[in-house]
């Protein structure tokens, strides 16, 4: 089964967020509440990435990943008139948002 749309941007976004969290965790003791929240956030990003890569049905909270991904929309919408690639990325984000929400229901 294929998505019918290129998900490169979304996958790269989640991979980048996971990388940032891993870098932060290097500086925080895992016993701290902040570290525990970051570990949970990373797990959600990883599960969302797994869904995009293999259509697995996992137990996750898609809201964290969706909010992070959709946070890019205002800038992309401003660029859409001048950078045609932005329109494709906007469509991808809308598709991934729906995919992640539907996968949770």
N, C-alpha and C positions, 0 to 999 in steps of 0.2 A: 504494500500500500504506500503510495506516495502522497505528499501534501499538495502537489500541484502549484506550489509557490516556493521560492527560494527562501530558506530560513537562516541564511548565513548571518545576517545582522543580529538577529535575536540570539542565536547560539553564541556569537562572539560577545554580545552584551552580558549574557549570563556567565560565560567563562571569565570575562574581565571582573565582574562583581565577585566571583569566587576567589579569584587571584587577590583582589584587594582585601577581602576578609581574611584570607590566609596570611597576608602580610601584617595585618593588624593583630592577628592572634599570636604572632611571633613576639609581640611586645606586651601581651597581657597574660597574667596567670589564669589558667583555665578554671580555677576555683571562683573567680570573680563573676558576678552576675552579668556584667557586660560581655564577658567571653562566652558565657552560656547562651546569651541571646544571639551573639554572632555565629556560634556553632549551629544553632537552630535555623538562622537565616541562610547560612551556607547550605545546610541540608535541603532547604526548600528550593534554592537555586539549582542544586544538583539534581533534584527530582524533576524539576521543570525541564532541565536540559535533557534528562533521560527520556522524558515524554516526547520532546522534539526529535530526539534521535531514534527512538524505537517504539513509540506509541504504547509504552507500558502504562498500565493503570496502577498508579501509586497513591498512597495516602499522603497528601501534602496540602499546604495552604497556598493557593495560587496568588492571593492578594499581594503578598510581599513582592513577588516577581513581576506581577502585572503593574503595580504602582511604579516600580523601578523602570520598567521598560516604557511605559506610557509617559513617564517624565520627559522623555526625549521628543514627544510629539509637538509641543509648541515651537521649538526651534526648527524642527523638520518642516512644519507647515509654513513657517516664514521663508524657508529656503526653497520650497516647492516650485515657486514661480521661476526661480533662477537656476535651480539644479534639478533637472528631470529625475535623477536617481532618487531624490527625496520622496517622490510620489510612490515609488515601488517600496521603499522602506516603510512609509506610512501604512500602505496596504498590508505589508508583512506584519507590522505591529498589531494592526486590527485583527488579522487572521490569528496570530499567536494568542492574543488576548481571549478571543472566542474559544480557541482550542483548549487553552488552559482552564477557562471557566467551565466549559462543557465536560472536560475530563474529570472535574471534581464533582459534578452533580450526580 
